[in-house]
Amino acid sequence: LIERSIDTLKQALILELAIVALICIIFLIHFRSAFVAVITLPVGILASFLVMYAIKVNANIMSLGGIAIAIGVMVDASVVMVENAHKHLERDRGKKPHWEIIADATKEVGPALFYSLTIIAVSFLPVFALTGQSGRMFAPLAFTKTYSMAAAAVLAITIVPVLMGYLIRGRILPEAKNPINRFLIWAYRPVLRGALRFRWLVLLAAAVILGLTVIPYERIGSEFMP
């Protein structure tokens, strides 16, 4: 059972690495940038395993599940950091030294990304207050989820900026020259303008949809141990 859980975690990690790399290559058309974006996943997971070993948290279904849950969010900060570095290089290349451009791009989004990942990590802290059987079951998940998110937050403001400085070089294609980006900008701008123009209608629709969730919520059963 544990081996199957480990295989599931491996599959999730490999799939996430492939998808993130592919998306970065499609939108940025820069292979080395894709490497910078995905490096936080294996390194962050390794860090969480090291902490698990240090405090003697076993590899079980719940602890591995915590890492699997975190995988999807861990890479967000590095992707945003890489994309912002591309925008700064597109705008300031030739006007400033390369490392100064990378530093400016990092300072612009780094604090917000660090705090957002930290908030997600802290949001799981109430799980540690659980006692009894539920506490024993869910504490490993909360531990590993928190470790993974904390590792991703630290990596986003340490290793990722350094790798960006070394690897995000060469030809940087402007956003406007990428046909996929042009199409998406053409598609979402009218939607954005419409949402801002009819903002009260958008808020009302969101409130109605939120209210309608009461119907399925009341019909969903519950059990502690499925």
C-alpha positions in Angstrom: 0.0 0.0 0.0 2.8 2.4 0.9 4.7 1.5 -2.3 1.6 2.3 -4.3 1.3 5.7 -2.5 4.9 6.4 -3.3 4.3 5.5 -7.0 1.3 7.9 -7.0 3.5 10.7 -5.6 6.2 10.0 -8.2 3.6 10.1 -11.0 2.2 13.4 -9.7 5.6 14.9 -9.5 6.7 13.8 -13.0 3.4 15.0 -14.5 3.6 18.4 -12.8 7.2 18.8 -13.9 6.3 18.0 -17.5 3.2 20.3 -17.6 5.0 23.2 -16.0 8.0 22.9 -18.3 5.7 22.6 -21.3 3.6 25.6 -20.4 6.8 27.7 -19.8 8.2 26.7 -23.1 5.0 27.4 -25.0 4.4 30.9 -23.4 8.0 32.0 -22.9 9.7 30.0 -25.7 12.8 29.6 -23.6 14.0 26.2 -22.5 16.3 27.3 -19.7 13.5 29.3 -18.1 11.4 26.1 -17.9 14.2 24.5 -15.9 14.3 27.4 -13.4 10.5 27.1 -12.9 10.5 23.4 -12.2 13.6 23.1 -10.0 11.6 24.1 -6.9 9.5 20.9 -7.1 12.2 18.2 -6.5 14.3 20.4 -4.2 11.3 21.4 -2.1 10.1 17.8 -1.8 13.6 16.7 -0.9 13.7 19.3 1.8 10.3 18.1 3.2 11.7 14.5 3.3 14.8 15.7 5.1 12.6 17.4 7.8 10.4 14.3 8.0 13.5 12.2 8.6 14.8 14.6 11.2 11.6 14.7 13.3 10.7 11.1 12.6 7.5 11.5 10.6 6.8 8.2 8.8 6.1 7.9 5.1 2.5 6.9 5.2 -0.6 7.6 3.0 -1.4 10.8 4.8 2.1 12.2 4.9 2.7 11.4 1.3 -0.7 12.9 0.5 0.3 16.2 2.1 3.3 16.4 -0.3 1.1 15.5 -3.2 -1.4 18.2 -2.3 1.4 20.8 -2.1 3.0 19.9 -5.4 0.4 22.0 -7.4 1.1 25.2 -5.4 4.8 24.9 -4.8 5.7 25.8 -8.4 3.5 28.9 -8.6 6.0 31.3 -7.1 8.9 30.3 -9.4 6.7 30.5 -12.5 5.6 34.0 -11.6 9.2 35.0 -10.8 10.5 33.7 -14.2 7.7 35.4 -16.2 8.4 38.7 -14.4 12.1 38.4 -15.2 11.2 38.0 -18.8 9.1 41.2 -18.8 11.9 43.1 -17.1 14.5 41.8 -19.6 12.2 42.6 -22.5 11.9 46.2 -21.2 15.2 47.0 -19.7 17.8 44.9 -21.6 20.6 47.3 -22.7 19.6 49.9 -20.2 20.7 48.2 -17.1 23.2 45.4 -16.2 21.8 41.9 -16.4 22.0 41.1 -12.7 20.4 44.4 -11.8 17.4 43.6 -14.0 17.0 40.2 -12.3 17.3 41.8 -8.9 14.6 44.4 -9.8 12.3 41.7 -11.1 12.8 39.6 -7.9 12.2 42.5 -5.6 9.0 43.4 -7.4 7.2 40.1 -6.8 9.4 38.3 -4.4 7.9 39.5 -1.1 4.3 39.0 -2.2 5.1 35.5 -3.4 6.9 34.6 -0.2 4.0 35.8 1.9 1.4 34.1 -0.2 3.2 30.7 0.2 3.8 31.3 3.9 0.0 32.1 4.4 -0.9 28.8 2.7 1.6 27.0 4.9 0.2 28.6 8.1 -3.4 27.9 7.1 -2.8 24.2 7.9 -1.6 24.9 11.5 -5.1 24.5 13.0 -4.9 20.8 12.0 -2.2 20.4 14.6 -4.8 21.3 17.3 -6.8 18.1 16.4 -6.7 15.4 19.1 -7.5 11.7 19.3 -7.8 9.6 16.2 -8.4 12.5 13.9 -5.3 14.2 15.2 -3.1 11.1 14.6 -4.6 10.7 11.1 -4.3 14.3 9.8 -1.2 15.6 11.6 1.3 13.9 9.2 -0.6 15.5 6.2 -0.4 18.9 7.8 3.3 18.5 8.7 4.4 17.5 5.2 2.1 20.1 3.5 3.6 22.8 5.7 7.2 21.6 5.2 6.7 21.6 1.4 5.2 25.0 1.2 7.8 26.5 3.5 10.6 25.0 1.4 9.0 26.4 -1.8 8.7 29.9 -0.1 12.4 29.9 0.8 13.5 28.6 -2.6 11.5 31.3 -4.3 13.6 34.0 -2.8 17.0 32.2 -2.7 17.8 29.6 -5.4 15.3 30.8 -8.0 16.7 34.4 -8.4 20.2 33.1 -8.7 19.3 30.5 -11.3 17.4 33.2 -13.2 20.5 35.3 -13.3 22.6 32.5 -14.8 20.0 30.8 -17.1 17.6 33.4 -18.4 19.9 34.8 -21.0 20.1 34.9 -24.8 17.1 35.7 -27.0 14.0 36.7 -25.0 11.0 36.8 -27.3 8.7 39.7 -26.5 5.2 38.8 -25.3 3.6 40.6 -28.3 5.5 38.4 -30.8 4.1 35.1 -29.4 1.0 34.2 -31.3 -0.5 32.3 -28.4 -0.1 35.2 -26.1 -1.6 37.6 -28.7 -4.6 35.4 -29.1 -5.2 35.0 -25.3 -4.8 38.8 -24.8 -7.3 39.4 -27.6 -9.7 36.9 -26.0 -9.6 38.1 -22.4 -9.5 41.8 -22.8 -13.1 42.1 -23.9 -14.1 39.9 -21.0 -12.1 42.0 -18.5 -13.6 45.2 -19.9 -17.1 43.8 -19.7 -16.6 42.6 -16.1 -15.3 46.1 -15.0 -18.1 47.8 -16.9 -20.9 45.7 -15.3 -19.1 45.1 -12.0 -22.2 45.0 -9.9 -23.8 42.4 -12.2 -20.6 40.3 -11.9 -20.7 40.6 -8.1 -24.4 39.7 -8.0 -23.8 36.6 -10.3 -21.0 35.5 -8.0 -23.2 35.9 -5.0 -26.0 33.9 -6.6 -23.6 31.1 -7.6 -22.2 31.0 -4.1 -25.7 30.8 -2.6 -26.6 27.9 -5.0 -23.8 25.8 -3.5 -26.0 25.4 -0.4 -28.1 22.9 -2.4 -25.4 20.3 -3.1 -23.8 21.0 0.3 -26.9 19.9 2.1 -27.2 16.7 0.1 -23.6 15.6 0.5 -23.1 12.9 3.1 -20.2 12.7 5.5 -18.1 10.1 7.2 -14.8 10.1 9.1 -13.2 7.0 7.7 -14.3 6.2 4.1 
